[in-house]
Amino acid sequence: PPAPREFRAAWVSTVANIDWPTKNTLTVAQQQAEIIAIVDRAKALNLNALVLQVRPSADAIYPSKLEPWSEYLTGAQGVAPNPAYDPLKMWVDEAHKRGIELHAWFNPYRARHSAAKSLPAANHLINTRPDLVKTYGEQGWIDPGEADAAKRLMDVVRDVVRRYDVDGIH
């Protein structure tokens, strides 16, 4: 049978500054201009969804009481954008203005990427619950076999779903 609608999406990676922001040294205005450019490009390509990486390494690209700010925004984990703004809210608002869904993409198990440059923030899982994190190669991974790790992930996802008008969870 014909599909009721197509899912035409692009993934927007934040880890290691792959897609957005393109550098961790951009000003807030430059970060915001990149958001608008990506969403405008998605609209021009007739996409109907963007899948944004909101939790690259047990950190957040939005203000969170559970996890530190991502170093990929400011160059240092735990340091908020200055002047303050909520990147996830802006992504949701700009996507929705253009009729595009915004899906939140969580890395459920990565705690530390090999491309990380700054020290983990004091409130990062590596420091607050080192028993949940295992080192494998050059990366830190949250142990999915630990019940507290699953609870933590669900708390983080629940926080985003309650505070943001996201259209999907990945």
DSSP file with accessible surface (Angstrom, degrees, kcal/mol):
  #  RESIDUE AA STRUCTURE BP1 BP2  ACC     N-H-->O    O-->H-N    N-H-->O    O-->H-N    TCO  KAPPA ALPHA  PHI   PSI    X-CA   Y-CA   Z-CA
    1    1 A P              0   0  171      0, 0.0     2,-0.0     0, 0.0     0, 0.0   0.000 360.0 360.0 360.0 152.1    0.0    0.0    0.0
    2    2 A P        -     0   0  127      0, 0.0     3,-0.0     0, 0.0     0, 0.0  -0.361 360.0-109.5 -66.1 142.5    1.1    3.6   -0.5
    3    3 A A        -     0   0   74      1,-0.1     3,-0.1    -2,-0.0     0, 0.0  -0.510  18.1-132.6 -70.0 139.2    2.8    5.2    2.4
    4    4 A P  S    S-     0   0  139      0, 0.0     2,-0.3     0, 0.0    -1,-0.1   0.821  85.2 -10.8 -64.9 -29.2    0.7    7.9    4.0
    5    5 A R  S    S-     0   0  124      2,-0.0     2,-0.3    -3,-0.0     0, 0.0  -0.972  71.3-113.9-163.0 156.4    3.7   10.2    4.0
    6    6 A E        -     0   0  120     -2,-0.3     2,-0.8    -3,-0.1    42,-0.0  -0.713  17.8-136.6 -93.3 146.8    7.4   10.1    3.5
    7    7 A F        +     0   0  102     -2,-0.3     2,-0.7     2,-0.0    40,-0.0  -0.903  27.6 177.2-101.2 102.0   10.0   10.7    6.2
    8    8 A R        +     0   0   75     -2,-0.8    40,-2.7    38,-0.1    41,-1.4  -0.883  21.1 152.5-110.4  97.7   12.6   12.9    4.4
    9    9 A A  E     -a   49   0A  33     -2,-0.7     2,-0.4    38,-0.2    41,-0.2  -0.826  36.3-151.4-129.6 162.1   15.1   13.8    7.1
   10   10 A A  E     -a   50   0A  35     39,-1.1    41,-2.7    -2,-0.3     2,-0.4  -0.979  22.5-128.8-128.6 144.6   18.8   14.7    7.6
   11   11 A W  E     -a   51   0A 135     -2,-0.4     2,-0.6    39,-0.2    41,-0.2  -0.779  15.6-155.1 -91.0 137.4   20.8   14.0   10.7
   12   12 A V  E     -a   52   0A   5     39,-3.1    41,-2.6    -2,-0.4     2,-0.3  -0.944  11.6-155.1-116.5 108.5   22.6   16.9   12.3
   13   13 A S        +     0   0   15     -2,-0.6     7,-2.1    39,-0.2     6,-1.8  -0.657  20.3 176.9 -86.7 135.8   25.6   15.8   14.3
   14   14 A T    >   +     0   0    0     -2,-0.3     3,-2.0     5,-0.2    -1,-0.1   0.679  49.7 104.8-105.1 -26.1   27.0   17.9   17.1
   15   15 A V  G >  S+     0   0    6      1,-0.3     3,-1.7     2,-0.2     4,-0.2  -0.275  98.0   0.2 -60.8 136.5   29.7   15.6   18.3
   16   16 A A  G 3  S-     0   0   36      1,-0.3    -1,-0.3     2,-0.1     8,-0.1   0.689 120.0 -81.1  58.9  19.4   33.2   16.7   17.3
   17   17 A N  G <  S+     0   0   27     -3,-2.0    -1,-0.3     3,-0.2    -2,-0.2   0.845  84.0 151.7  56.9  39.6   31.6   19.7   15.5
   18   18 A I  S <  S-     0   0   98     -3,-1.7    -4,-0.2     2,-0.2    -2,-0.1   0.960  78.5  -9.1 -66.1 -53.9   30.8   17.5   12.5
   19   19 A D  S    S+     0   0   66     -6,-1.8     3,-0.3     1,-0.4    -5,-0.2   0.762 124.6  51.8-113.2 -47.3   27.7   19.4   11.3
   20   20 A W  S    S+     0   0    0     -7,-2.1    -1,-0.4     1,-0.4    -2,-0.2  -0.970 112.0  14.2-152.4 142.1   26.7   22.0   14.0
   21   21 A P  S    S-     0   0    1      0, 0.0    -1,-0.4     0, 0.0    -2,-0.1   0.759  76.6-153.0 -64.3 153.4   28.2   24.1   15.3
   22   22 A T  S    S+     0   0   67     -3,-0.3     2,-0.3    -2,-0.1    -2,-0.1   0.708  80.3  19.7 -70.6 -18.6   31.0   23.8   12.8
   23   23 A K    >   -     0   0  124     49,-0.1     3,-1.0    50,-0.1    -1,-0.1  -0.989  68.4-134.3-144.6 150.7   33.5   25.1   15.4
   24   24 A N  T 3  S+     0   0   38     -2,-0.3    52,-0.1     1,-0.2    49,-0.1   0.362 103.7  63.9 -86.4   9.0   33.5   25.2   19.2
   25   25 A T  T 3  S+     0   0  106     50,-0.1    -1,-0.2    47,-0.1    49,-0.1   0.319  73.8 122.2-110.1   5.6   34.8   28.8   19.0
   26   26 A L    <   -     0   0   25     -3,-1.0     2,-0.1    47,-0.1     0, 0.0  -0.357  64.3-116.5 -68.6 149.1   31.8   30.3   17.2
   27   27 A T     >  -     0   0   77      1,-0.1     4,-2.6    54,-0.1     5,-0.2  -0.331  30.8-104.6 -72.7 165.8   30.0   33.2   18.8
   28   28 A V  H  > S+     0   0   12     54,-0.4     4,-2.9     1,-0.2     5,-0.2   0.928 124.2  53.3 -57.7 -43.5   26.4   32.7   19.7
   29   29 A A  H  > S+     0   0   67      1,-0.2     4,-2.3     2,-0.2    -1,-0.2   0.903 109.7  47.9 -60.7 -39.1   25.3   34.8   16.7
   30   30 A Q  H  > S+     0   0   94      2,-0.2     4,-2.1     1,-0.2    -1,-0.2   0.902 111.1  50.5 -68.9 -40.3   27.4   32.6   14.4
   31   31 A Q  H  X S+     0   0    3     -4,-2.6     4,-2.0     2,-0.2    -2,-0.2   0.933 112.2  47.7 -59.8 -45.2   25.9   29.4   16.0
   32   32 A Q  H  X S+     0   0   60     -4,-2.9     4,-2.3     1,-0.2    -2,-0.2   0.890 109.0  53.1 -65.8 -38.4   22.4   30.9   15.5
   33   33 A A  H  X S+     0   0   60     -4,-2.3     4,-2.5    -5,-0.2    -1,-0.2   0.894 108.5  51.0 -63.8 -37.6   23.2   31.8   11.9
   34   34 A E  H  X S+     0   0   42     -4,-2.1     4,-2.5     2,-0.2     5,-0.2   0.892 107.3  53.3 -67.1 -38.3   24.3   28.2   11.2
   35   35 A I  H  X S+     0   0    0     -4,-2.0     4,-2.6     2,-0.2     5,-0.3   0.962 111.5  45.4 -57.6 -51.2   21.1   26.9   12.7
   36   36 A I  H  X S+     0   0   58     -4,-2.3     4,-3.0     1,-0.2     5,-0.2   0.917 112.2  51.7 -61.6 -41.3   19.1   29.1   10.4
   37   37 A A  H  X S+     0   0   59     -4,-2.5     4,-2.3     1,-0.2    -1,-0.2   0.917 111.7  46.5 -63.6 -41.3   21.2   28.1    7.4
   38   38 A I  H  X S+     0   0   43     -4,-2.5     4,-2.5     2,-0.2    -2,-0.2   0.933 114.9  45.8 -67.8 -44.2   20.8   24.4    8.1
   39   39 A V  H  X S+     0   0    0     -4,-2.6     4,-2.3    -5,-0.2    -2,-0.2   0.918 113.0  50.4 -66.8 -40.7   17.0   24.6    8.6
   40   40 A D  H  X S+     0   0   74     -4,-3.0     4,-2.6    -5,-0.3    -1,-0.2   0.909 110.7  49.8 -61.8 -40.3   16.7   26.8    5.5
   41   41 A R  H  X S+     0   0  155     -4,-2.3     4,-2.0    -5,-0.2    -2,-0.2   0.912 108.5  52.4 -65.5 -40.3   18.7   24.3    3.5
   42   42 A A  H  <>S+     0   0    4     -4,-2.5     5,-2.8     2,-0.2    -1,-0.2   0.918 110.8  48.0 -60.5 -42.9   16.5   21.5    4.8
   43   43 A K  H ><5S+     0   0  111     -4,-2.3     3,-1.8     1,-0.2    -2,-0.2   0.929 109.9  51.8 -63.5 -44.5   13.4   23.4    3.6
   44   44 A A  H 3<5S+     0   0   79     -4,-2.6    -1,-0.2     1,-0.3    -2,-0.2   0.828 108.7  51.6 -63.0 -30.0   15.0   24.1    0.2
   45   45 A L  T 3<5S-     0   0   91     -4,-2.0    -1,-0.3    -5,-0.2    -2,-0.2   0.378 116.6-116.6 -86.4   2.6   15.7   20.4   -0.2
   46   46 A N  T < 5 +     0   0  105     -3,-1.8    -3,-0.2     1,-0.2     2,-0.2   0.812  58.8 158.6  65.2  33.6   12.0   19.6    0.7
   47   47 A L      < -     0   0   34     -5,-2.8    -1,-0.2    -6,-0.2   -38,-0.2  -0.518  31.3-162.3 -79.6 156.1   12.9   17.7    3.8
   48   48 A N        +     0   0   24    -40,-2.7    53,-2.6     1,-0.2     2,-0.3   0.341  68.1  34.1-121.0   6.0   10.2   17.3    6.5
   49   49 A A  E     -ab   9 101A   0    -41,-1.4   -39,-1.1    51,-0.2     2,-0.4  -0.989  53.7-158.7-157.3 149.4   12.4   16.4    9.5
   50   50 A L  E     -ab  10 102A   2     51,-2.1    53,-3.2    -2,-0.3     2,-0.7  -0.988  12.5-150.7-124.7 139.6   15.7   17.1   11.1
   51   51 A V  E     -ab  11 103A   0    -41,-2.7   -39,-3.1    -2,-0.4     2,-0.5  -0.925  20.8-164.2-112.5 101.9   17.3   14.7   13.6
   52   52 A L  E     -ab  12 104A   0     51,-2.7    53,-3.3    -2,-0.7     2,-0.8  -0.778  20.6-128.4 -96.4 128.1   19.4   16.8   15.9
   53   53 A Q  E     + b   0 105A   1    -41,-2.6    53,-0.2    -2,-0.5    51,-0.1  -0.609  36.2 166.5 -74.1 108.8   22.1   15.2   18.2
   54   54 A V  E     +     0   0A   0     51,-2.4     7,-1.6    -2,-0.8     8,-0.2   0.608  69.8  39.4-101.3 -16.3   21.2   16.7   21.5
   55   55 A R  E     + b   0 106A   2     50,-1.3    52,-1.9     5,-0.2     3,-0.3  -0.742  63.2 163.7-135.1  84.9   23.3   14.5   23.8
   56   56 A P  S    S-     0   0    0      0, 0.0    -1,-0.1     0, 0.0    54,-0.1   0.909  79.4  -0.1 -74.2 -39.5   26.6   13.8   22.1
   57   57 A S  S    S-     0   0    4     54,-0.1    54,-0.1     2,-0.1     3,-0.1  -0.374 121.9 -62.9-150.0  61.6   28.6   12.4   25.1
   58   58 A A  S    S+     0   0    0     49,-0.4    67,-0.4    -3,-0.3     2,-0.2   0.861 116.3  97.8  55.1  35.0   26.5   12.4   28.3
   59   59 A D        -     0   0    1      8,-0.2     2,-0.4    65,-0.1    -1,-0.3  -0.796  67.8-122.1-138.4 179.8   26.3   16.2   27.9
   60   60 A A  B     -d   69   0B   0      8,-2.6    10,-2.6    -2,-0.2    -5,-0.2  -0.967  15.8-152.7-136.5 147.9   23.7   18.5   26.4
   61   61 A I  S    S+     0   0    1     -7,-1.6    27,-0.6    -2,-0.4    -6,-0.1   0.071  91.0  54.5 -99.7  24.0   23.3   21.2   23.8
   62   62 A Y  S    S-     0   0    1     -8,-0.2     2,-0.3    25,-0.2    24,-0.1  -0.942 107.2 -77.0-145.9 160.3   20.5   22.7   25.9
   63   63 A P        +     0   0   45      0, 0.0     2,-0.4     0, 0.0    -2,-0.1  -0.486  59.9 174.9 -66.3 127.7   20.4   23.9   29.5
   64   64 A S        -     0   0   24      3,-0.4     5,-0.1    -2,-0.3    -4,-0.1  -0.998  39.6-158.7-138.7 140.2   20.1   20.8   31.7
   65   65 A K  S    S+     0   0  204     -2,-0.4    -1,-0.1     1,-0.1     0, 0.0   0.556  99.9  50.1 -86.3 -10.7   20.1   20.1   35.4
   66   66 A L  S    S+     0   0   58      1,-0.2    -1,-0.1    90,-0.1    90,-0.1   0.759 116.1  24.5 -98.2 -31.6   21.1   16.5   34.7
   67   67 A E  S    S-     0   0    2     57,-0.1    -3,-0.4    89,-0.1    -1,-0.2  -0.965  80.6-104.6-138.3 153.4   24.1   16.9   32.4
   68   68 A P        -     0   0    3      0, 0.0    -8,-2.6     0, 0.0    -6,-0.1  -0.285  46.6 -87.0 -73.6 161.7   26.7   19.6   31.6
   69   69 A W  B     -d   60   0B  39    -10,-0.2     9,-2.4     1,-0.1    10,-0.3  -0.367  54.4-102.2 -59.6 144.9   26.7   21.8   28.6
   70   70 A S    >>  -     0   0    0    -10,-2.6     3,-1.5     7,-0.2     4,-0.8  -0.475  15.1-136.0 -73.1 139.7   28.5   20.1   25.7
   71   71 A E  H 3> S+     0   0    2      1,-0.3     4,-3.0    -2,-0.2    -1,-0.1   0.716  99.3  76.0 -65.8 -18.9   32.1   21.2   24.9
   72   72 A Y  H 34 S+     0   0    4      1,-0.2    -1,-0.3     2,-0.2   -49,-0.1   0.630  95.6  49.5 -72.1  -9.1   31.1   21.3   21.2
   73   73 A L  H <4 S+     0   0    1     -3,-1.5    -1,-0.2     6,-0.1    -2,-0.2   0.839 132.6   5.8 -90.0 -42.6   29.3   24.6   21.8
   74   74 A T  H  < S-     0   0   42     -4,-0.8    -2,-0.2     5,-0.2    -3,-0.1   0.445  97.3-105.8-126.4  -4.9   31.9   26.6   23.7
   75   75 A G  S  < S+     0   0   26     -4,-3.0     2,-0.4    -5,-0.2    -4,-0.2   0.267  99.1  72.3  94.4 -13.8   35.1   24.6   23.8
   76   76 A A  S >  S-     0   0   36     -6,-0.2     3,-1.8     3,-0.2    -2,-0.1  -0.978  83.7-120.9-138.0 124.9   34.8   23.6   27.4
   77   77 A Q  T 3  S+     0   0   14     -2,-0.4    -7,-0.2    42,-0.4     3,-0.1  -0.372  99.7  25.4 -63.6 137.4   32.4   21.1   28.8
   78   78 A G  T 3  S+     0   0   36     -9,-2.4     2,-0.6     1,-0.2    -1,-0.2   0.342  92.7 117.7  91.8  -6.2   30.1   22.6   31.4
   79   79 A V    <   -     0   0   73     -3,-1.8    -1,-0.2   -10,-0.3    -3,-0.2  -0.853  57.5-140.3-100.5 122.1   30.4   26.2   30.0
   80   80 A A        -     0   0   41     -2,-0.6     4,-0.1     1,-0.1   -18,-0.0  -0.387  29.9 -90.7 -75.8 154.6   27.2   27.7   28.7
   81   81 A P        -     0   0    5      0, 0.0     4,-0.2     0, 0.0    -1,-0.1  -0.343  50.2-114.0 -59.6 146.2   27.0   29.8   25.6
   82   82 A N  S    S+     0   0  149      2,-0.1   -54,-0.4     1,-0.1     2,-0.2  -0.977 105.9  37.0-135.4 119.0   27.5   33.5   26.3
   83   83 A P  S    S-     0   0   87      0, 0.0    -1,-0.1     0, 0.0     2,-0.0   0.473 115.0-112.3 -68.4 154.4   25.2   35.4   25.9
   84   84 A A        +     0   0   89     -2,-0.2     2,-0.3    -4,-0.1    -2,-0.1  -0.284  51.8 149.1 -64.1 138.6   22.9   32.7   27.2
   85   85 A Y        -     0   0   34     -4,-0.2   -57,-0.0    -3,-0.0     0, 0.0  -0.950  47.6-112.9-157.0 167.4   20.4   31.1   24.8
   86   86 A D     >  -     0   0   37     -2,-0.3     4,-2.2     1,-0.2     5,-0.2  -0.875  23.8-169.7-108.7  99.4   18.8   27.7   24.5
   87   87 A P  H  > S+     0   0    0      0, 0.0     4,-2.6     0, 0.0   -25,-0.2   0.895  85.5  52.4 -57.8 -40.9   20.1   26.1   21.3
   88   88 A L  H  > S+     0   0    0    -27,-0.6     4,-2.7     1,-0.2     5,-0.2   0.924 108.5  50.4 -64.5 -41.5   17.5   23.3   21.4
   89   89 A K  H  > S+     0   0  106      1,-0.2     4,-2.9     2,-0.2    -1,-0.2   0.927 110.9  49.8 -60.0 -42.6   14.6   25.7   21.7
   90   90 A M  H  X S+     0   0   27     -4,-2.2     4,-3.0     2,-0.2     5,-0.3   0.929 109.9  50.4 -64.1 -42.5   15.9   27.7   18.7
   91   91 A W  H  X S+     0   0    0     -4,-2.6     4,-2.4     2,-0.2     5,-0.3   0.938 113.3  45.9 -58.8 -47.2   16.3   24.5   16.6
   92   92 A V  H  X S+     0   0    5     -4,-2.7     4,-2.7     2,-0.2     5,-0.2   0.953 115.5  46.1 -60.8 -50.2   12.7   23.5   17.5
   93   93 A D  H  X S+     0   0   61     -4,-2.9     4,-2.2    -5,-0.2    -2,-0.2   0.929 114.9  45.5 -61.1 -46.5   11.3   27.0   16.8
   94   94 A E  H  X S+     0   0   22     -4,-3.0     4,-0.8    -5,-0.2    -1,-0.2   0.893 114.8  47.8 -68.1 -39.1   13.2   27.5   13.5
   95   95 A A  H ><>S+     0   0    0     -4,-2.4     5,-2.7    -5,-0.3     3,-1.1   0.958 112.7  48.1 -64.6 -48.2   12.3   24.0   12.2
   96   96 A H  H ><5S+     0   0   60     -4,-2.7     3,-1.8     1,-0.3    -2,-0.2   0.858 103.3  61.5 -64.1 -34.8    8.6   24.4   13.1
   97   97 A K  H 3<5S+     0   0  147     -4,-2.2    -1,-0.3     1,-0.3    -2,-0.2   0.802 109.7  43.5 -57.8 -28.2    8.4   27.8   11.5
   98   98 A R  T <<5S-     0   0   47     -3,-1.1    -1,-0.3    -4,-0.8    -2,-0.2   0.233 121.7-105.3-102.4   9.3    9.3   26.1    8.2
   99   99 A G  T < 5S+     0   0   62     -3,-1.8     2,-0.4     1,-0.3    -3,-0.2   0.767  77.5 135.2  73.6  25.6    7.0   23.1    8.7
  100  100 A I      < -     0   0    3     -5,-2.7    -1,-0.3    -6,-0.1   -51,-0.2  -0.894  53.5-127.5-110.2 134.2    9.9   20.8    9.5
  101  101 A E  E     -b   49   0A  51    -53,-2.6   -51,-2.1    -2,-0.4     2,-0.5  -0.497  16.2-146.1 -73.3 149.3    9.8   18.3   12.4
  102  102 A L  E     -b   50   0A   0     63,-0.3    65,-3.1   -53,-0.2    66,-0.6  -0.975  14.5-168.7-119.6 115.8   12.6   18.4   14.9
  103  103 A H  E     -bc  51 168A  16    -53,-3.2   -51,-2.7    -2,-0.5     2,-0.5  -0.856  18.3-131.2-102.8 140.3   13.6   15.0   16.4
  104  104 A A  E     -bc  52 169A   0     64,-2.7    66,-2.9    -2,-0.4     2,-0.6  -0.815  18.1-158.4 -94.3 125.3   16.0   14.8   19.4
  105  105 A W  E     -b   53   0A  40    -53,-3.3   -51,-2.4    -2,-0.5   -50,-1.3  -0.910   8.4-168.1-108.6 120.0   18.8   12.3   18.9
  106  106 A F  E     -b   55   0A   9     64,-3.1     3,-0.1    -2,-0.6   -53,-0.1  -0.906  21.5-142.5-108.6 131.7   20.4   11.0   22.1
  107  107 A N        -     0   0   26    -52,-1.9   -49,-0.4    -2,-0.4    -2,-0.0  -0.847  23.2-167.1 -85.2 107.2   23.6    9.0   22.2
  108  108 A P  S    S+     0   0   45      0, 0.0    -1,-0.2     0, 0.0    45,-0.1   0.798  74.1  22.5 -72.4 -26.2   22.5    6.7   25.0
  109  109 A Y  S    S+     0   0  100     -3,-0.1    33,-4.5    32,-0.1     2,-0.5   0.621  88.4 103.3-120.5 -16.3   25.9    5.1   25.9
  110  110 A R  E     +E  141   0C  25     31,-0.2   -52,-0.3     1,-0.2    31,-0.3  -0.589  31.6 167.4 -75.1 127.5   28.8    7.4   24.8
  111  111 A A  E     +     0   0C   0     29,-3.0     2,-0.3    -2,-0.5    30,-0.2   0.694  69.8  17.7-106.4 -26.1   30.3    9.2   27.8
  112  112 A R  E     -E  140   0C  49     28,-2.0    28,-1.8   -56,-0.1    -1,-0.3  -0.949  68.8-146.2-153.2 123.5   33.4   10.5   26.2
  113  113 A H    >   -     0   0   31     -2,-0.3     3,-1.9    26,-0.2    26,-0.1  -0.640  23.8-124.3 -89.0 149.0   34.4   10.9   22.6
  114  114 A S  T 3  S+     0   0   55      1,-0.3    -1,-0.1    -2,-0.3    25,-0.1   0.750 112.0  58.7 -64.6 -20.6   37.9   10.4   21.4
  115  115 A A  T 3  S+     0   0   29      2,-0.0    -1,-0.3     0, 0.0    24,-0.1   0.476  76.9 125.4 -86.8  -0.5   37.8   13.9   19.9
  116  116 A A    <   +     0   0   20     -3,-1.9    -4,-0.0     1,-0.1     3,-0.0  -0.323  33.7 178.9 -61.3 138.0   37.0   15.5   23.2
  117  117 A K        +     0   0  170      2,-0.1     2,-0.2   -42,-0.1    -1,-0.1   0.702  54.9  65.6-111.5 -32.8   39.5   18.3   24.1
  118  118 A S  S    S-     0   0   19      1,-0.1   -42,-0.1     3,-0.0     3,-0.1  -0.505  89.0 -96.7 -93.3 163.6   38.3   19.7   27.4
  119  119 A L        -     0   0  146     -2,-0.2   -42,-0.4     1,-0.1    -1,-0.1  -0.438  51.1 -91.6 -69.9 150.9   38.2   18.0   30.8
  120  120 A P        -     0   0   32      0, 0.0    -1,-0.1     0, 0.0    -8,-0.0  -0.391  49.1-108.0 -61.6 139.3   34.9   16.5   31.8
  121  121 A A    >   -     0   0   13    -52,-0.1     3,-2.1     1,-0.1     6,-0.3  -0.263  27.9-107.8 -64.3 158.0   32.8   19.0   33.8
  122  122 A A  T 3  S+     0   0   89      1,-0.3    -1,-0.1     5,-0.1   -44,-0.1   0.840 121.3  48.5 -57.3 -33.3   32.5   18.4   37.6
  123  123 A N  T 3  S+     0   0   72      4,-0.1    -1,-0.3     5,-0.1     2,-0.2   0.281  85.7 118.5 -94.8  13.1   28.8   17.3   37.0
  124  124 A H  S X> S-     0   0    0     -3,-2.1     4,-2.4   -57,-0.1     3,-1.8  -0.496  77.6-115.1 -77.3 148.3   29.6   14.9   34.2
  125  125 A L  H 3> S+     0   0    0    -67,-0.4     4,-2.7     1,-0.3     7,-0.3   0.817 114.0  65.1 -52.9 -34.6   28.8   11.3   34.7
  126  126 A I  H 34 S+     0   0   42      1,-0.2    -1,-0.3   -15,-0.2     7,-0.1   0.861 114.5  31.8 -57.8 -34.7   32.5   10.3   34.5
  127  127 A N  H <4 S+     0   0   84     -3,-1.8    -2,-0.2    -6,-0.3    -1,-0.2   0.797 125.1  41.5 -92.7 -34.3   32.9   12.3   37.7
  128  128 A T  H  < S+     0   0   69     -4,-2.4    -3,-0.2     1,-0.2    -2,-0.2   0.804 134.3  14.1 -86.3 -31.2   29.6   11.8   39.5
  129  129 A R    ><  +     0   0   78     -4,-2.7     3,-2.4    -5,-0.3     4,-0.4  -0.460  65.6 161.7-140.7  64.3   29.1    8.1   38.7
  130  130 A P  G >  S+     0   0   83      0, 0.0     3,-1.3     0, 0.0    -1,-0.1   0.775  72.2  71.5 -60.1 -21.0   32.4    6.7   37.5
  131  131 A D  G 3  S+     0   0   77      1,-0.2    -5,-0.1    -3,-0.1    12,-0.0   0.704  95.4  52.9 -66.7 -17.9   31.0    3.2   38.3
  132  132 A L  G <  S+     0   0    2     -3,-2.4    11,-3.1    -7,-0.3     2,-0.4   0.530  98.5  77.7 -92.3  -7.6   28.7    3.5   35.3
  133  133 A V  E <   -F  142   0C  22     -3,-1.3     2,-0.4    -4,-0.4     9,-0.2  -0.889  56.3-172.2-113.7 133.1   31.4    4.4   32.8
  134  134 A K  E     -F  141   0C 100      7,-3.3     7,-3.3    -2,-0.4     2,-0.4  -0.936  21.5-128.3-119.5 143.3   33.9    2.0   31.2
  135  135 A T  E     +F  140   0C 118     -2,-0.4     2,-0.4     5,-0.2     5,-0.2  -0.774  27.2 174.9 -91.5 133.1   36.8    2.9   29.0
  136  136 A Y  E >   -F  139   0C 184      3,-2.8     3,-2.0    -2,-0.4     2,-0.2  -0.946  64.2 -43.0-138.3 113.9   37.1    1.2   25.6
  137  137 A G  T 3  S-     0   0   67     -2,-0.4    -2,-0.0     1,-0.3     0, 0.0  -0.470 122.3 -26.2  64.7-129.5   39.9    2.4   23.4
  138  138 A E  T 3  S+     0   0  162     -2,-0.2     2,-0.3    -3,-0.1    -1,-0.3   0.233 124.6  81.0 -99.7  12.4   40.0    6.1   23.5
  139  139 A Q  E <  S- F   0 136C  45     -3,-2.0    -3,-2.8   -25,-0.1     2,-0.4  -0.834  70.1-131.9-121.5 157.4   36.4    6.5   24.5
  140  140 A G  E     -EF 112 135C   4    -28,-1.8   -29,-3.0    -2,-0.3   -28,-2.0  -0.904  25.3-166.6-104.7 135.9   34.2    6.3   27.6
  141  141 A W  E     -EF 110 134C  84     -7,-3.3    -7,-3.3    -2,-0.4     2,-0.4  -0.975  21.4-126.2-127.1 137.2   31.1    4.3   27.4
  142  142 A I  E     - F   0 133C   6    -33,-4.5    -9,-0.2    -2,-0.4   -10,-0.1  -0.657  35.6-116.6 -78.7 129.9   28.1    4.1   29.8
  143  143 A D    >   -     0   0   44    -11,-3.1     3,-1.8    -2,-0.4     6,-0.3  -0.563  21.2-161.6 -74.6 109.5   27.5    0.5   30.7
  144  144 A P  T 3  S+     0   0   77      0, 0.0    -1,-0.2     0, 0.0     6,-0.1   0.664  86.3  68.6 -68.1 -11.8   24.0   -0.5   29.4
  145  145 A G  T 3  S+     0   0   66      4,-0.1     2,-0.5     5,-0.0    -2,-0.1   0.582  80.7  91.6 -81.0  -8.1   24.0   -3.5   31.8
  146  146 A E  S X> S-     0   0   74     -3,-1.8     4,-1.6     1,-0.1     3,-0.7  -0.769  70.1-147.7 -91.2 125.3   23.8   -1.1   34.8
  147  147 A A  H 3> S+     0   0   78     -2,-0.5     4,-2.4     1,-0.3     5,-0.2   0.873  99.7  56.4 -58.9 -37.5   20.2   -0.3   35.9
  148  148 A D  H 3> S+     0   0   73      1,-0.2     4,-2.3     2,-0.2    -1,-0.3   0.826 103.1  55.3 -66.0 -29.6   21.3    3.1   37.1
  149  149 A A  H <> S+     0   0    5     -3,-0.7     4,-2.3    -6,-0.3    -1,-0.2   0.925 108.8  46.6 -67.7 -43.6   22.6    3.9   33.5
  150  150 A A  H  X S+     0   0   50     -4,-1.6     4,-2.4     2,-0.2    -2,-0.2   0.915 112.7  50.3 -63.9 -41.5   19.2    3.0   32.0
  151  151 A K  H  X S+     0   0  119     -4,-2.4     4,-2.5     2,-0.2    -2,-0.2   0.927 109.3  51.4 -62.4 -43.5   17.4    5.1   34.6
  152  152 A R  H  X S+     0   0   42     -4,-2.3     4,-2.3     1,-0.2    -2,-0.2   0.938 110.0  48.8 -59.2 -47.4   19.8    8.1   33.9
  153  153 A L  H  X S+     0   0   29     -4,-2.3     4,-2.7     1,-0.2     5,-0.2   0.936 111.6  49.1 -59.4 -46.0   19.1    7.9   30.2
  154  154 A M  H  X S+     0   0   95     -4,-2.4     4,-2.8     1,-0.2    -1,-0.2   0.889 109.6  52.3 -63.6 -37.1   15.3    7.8   30.8
  155  155 A D  H  X S+     0   0   42     -4,-2.5     4,-2.1     2,-0.2    -1,-0.2   0.915 111.0  47.6 -63.0 -41.7   15.5   10.8   33.1
  156  156 A V  H  X S+     0   0    0     -4,-2.3     4,-1.9     2,-0.2    -2,-0.2   0.938 114.8  44.7 -65.9 -46.6   17.4   12.7   30.4
  157  157 A V  H  X S+     0   0   22     -4,-2.7     4,-2.7     1,-0.2     5,-0.2   0.940 112.6  51.7 -63.6 -45.1   15.0   11.8   27.7
  158  158 A R  H  X S+     0   0   94     -4,-2.8     4,-2.3    -5,-0.2    -1,-0.2   0.898 106.7  54.9 -59.2 -40.0   12.0   12.5   29.9
  159  159 A D  H  X S+     0   0   35     -4,-2.1     4,-1.7    -5,-0.2    -1,-0.2   0.934 110.9  44.4 -59.6 -45.6   13.4   15.9   30.7
  160  160 A V  H  X S+     0   0    0     -4,-1.9     4,-2.4     1,-0.2     6,-0.3   0.935 112.6  51.0 -66.4 -44.6   13.7   16.9   27.0
  161  161 A V  H  < S+     0   0   78     -4,-2.7    -1,-0.2     1,-0.2    -2,-0.2   0.883 112.9  46.7 -62.1 -37.0   10.2   15.5   26.2
  162  162 A R  H  < S+     0   0  191     -4,-2.3    -1,-0.2    -5,-0.2    -2,-0.2   0.824 121.1  35.6 -73.7 -32.0    8.6   17.5   29.0
  163  163 A R  H  < S+     0   0  110     -4,-1.7     2,-0.4    -5,-0.2    -2,-0.2   0.648 114.0  51.2 -99.6 -16.9   10.4   20.8   28.2
  164  164 A Y  S  < S-     0   0   21     -4,-2.4     2,-1.6    -5,-0.2    -1,-0.1  -0.946  72.8-127.6-128.8 148.4   10.6   20.8   24.4
  165  165 A D        +     0   0  110     -2,-0.4   -63,-0.3   -76,-0.1     2,-0.1  -0.374  49.6 162.8 -86.8  56.0    8.1   20.4   21.6
  166  166 A V        -     0   0   22     -2,-1.6   -63,-0.2    -6,-0.3     3,-0.1  -0.478  35.6-147.1 -76.2 152.2   10.2   17.7   19.9
  167  167 A D  S    S+     0   0   67    -65,-3.1     2,-0.3     1,-0.2   -64,-0.2   0.489  72.4   3.6 -99.6  -6.5    8.5   15.6   17.3
  168  168 A G  E     -c  103   0A  17    -66,-0.6   -64,-2.7     2,-0.0     2,-0.4  -0.976  59.3-130.9-170.1 161.9   10.5   12.4   17.9
  169  169 A I  E      c  104   0A  73     -2,-0.3   -64,-0.2   -66,-0.2   -66,-0.0  -0.984 360.0 360.0-124.5 132.4   13.2   10.7   19.9
  170  170 A H              0   0   79    -66,-2.9   -64,-3.1    -2,-0.4    -2,-0.0  -0.977 360.0 360.0-126.3 360.0   16.1    8.7   18.5
